[in-house]
Amino acid sequence: MSATSDPLAEKVMALIAAVKRIPREQVSLDKSFEELGMDSLDNMNLLFEVESAFNINIPDEEARAIRTVREVVDGVRKLVEAASGAGAPSQPAAAPE
């Protein structure tokens, strides 16, 4: 799947470009943060932007392990899917008596 056909990946890459203030075309799934010249402050700013944009919470231990654009996209996708499915299976158990 190309990034252009993946709206989530496209949004993450646009956020990375905005945080780093570089052209979007310089950001691809195969780039590492090191290749993009991102430092720890950039990483922290990116996490805040991603959490806000997708309404998710990235655990600190996962955030520390992220080193590439693809890892951000995969992690965000996992958290978004978990959030969208959260609560649905357990709701019938809470029926009033």
Secondary structure, DSSP 4 states (H G I P E B T S, - for coil): --GGG-HHHHHHHHHHHHHHT--GGG--TT-BTTTTT--HHHHHHHHHHHHHHHT----HHHHHH--BHHHHHHHHHHHHHHHHHTTTTTGGGG---
